[in-house]
Amino acid sequence: MTDIHAQLRFLPLSAQKVRLIIDMVRGKDANEALEILRFVNKSGAMPVRKLVASAVANAEENFGVSRDDLYVAKIVADEAPTRKWRRFGARGRFKPILRRNSHVTVVLRERGA
């Protein structure tokens, strides 16, 4: 039984926000996960959906596995490098602005094989 991996790097959304989305699809069938992500009303749902769809396409094309047999075995969102800005404030101070990014990794497995 092989694991099918797909990675999304430098997603311009914090890992904390992406985790809210990926927790909905962890352990679900691949087709069900794609349907759930299709109707989630969050900005990170579309990139995560494209990532899962890419992993399913990898499984079908490279490993010859049917999409009906796949499930989301593991999906994680890790922190990526943070871009740091500064905005100048009153009295000579400055306010840091942190633009957080994330790396998302999905692992699909074949069910019952």
C-alpha positions, -999 to +999 in steps of 0.1 A: +000+000+000+015+033-011+010+068+002+001+094-023+015+128-014+008+163-025+022+196-011+010+232-012+038+256-002+037+292+008+000+296+010-006+332+019-029+323+049-019+315+085-016+279+095-041+285+122-068+295+097-060+266+074-062+241+102-099+250+107-105+239+071-084+207+070-099+194+103-132+190+084-118+165+058-092+145+078-102+108+076-129+113+050-131+096+015-114+117-012-146+123-031-164+133+001-136+156+011-137+174-023-175+179-019-171+193+016-144+217+005-165+228-024-191+244-001-169+257+028-172+294+029-136+303+038-108+318+017-084+288+023-110+262+011-103+266-026-065+261-024-069+231-001-095+217-025-072+221-054-044+203-034-067+173-026-078+172-063-041+172-073-034+143-050-063+123-064-051+130-099-016+118-089-030+086-075-050+079-107-023+088-131+009+076-115-004+047-093-035+035-112-057+037-081-094+044-084-106+077-068-134+058-051-109+038-030-089+067-017-093+085+017-074+114+034-051+095+057-031+126+068-034+163+062-014+189+081-008+227+079+026+239+091+039+274+094+059+289+066+083+319+067+065+350+079+069+382+059+075+412+082+063+447+075+064+478+096+040+506+098+050+538+116+029+548+145+025+578+168+054+592+189+082+577+168+070+541+174+064+515+147+039+487+146+050+454+132+028+437+106+032+399+103+020+383+070+019+347+079+021+319+054+016+281+056+027+248+040-001+222+036+007+185+030-019+158+022-014+121+022-040+098+005-042+060+010-061+033-006-089+020+016-091-017+024-060-027+003 
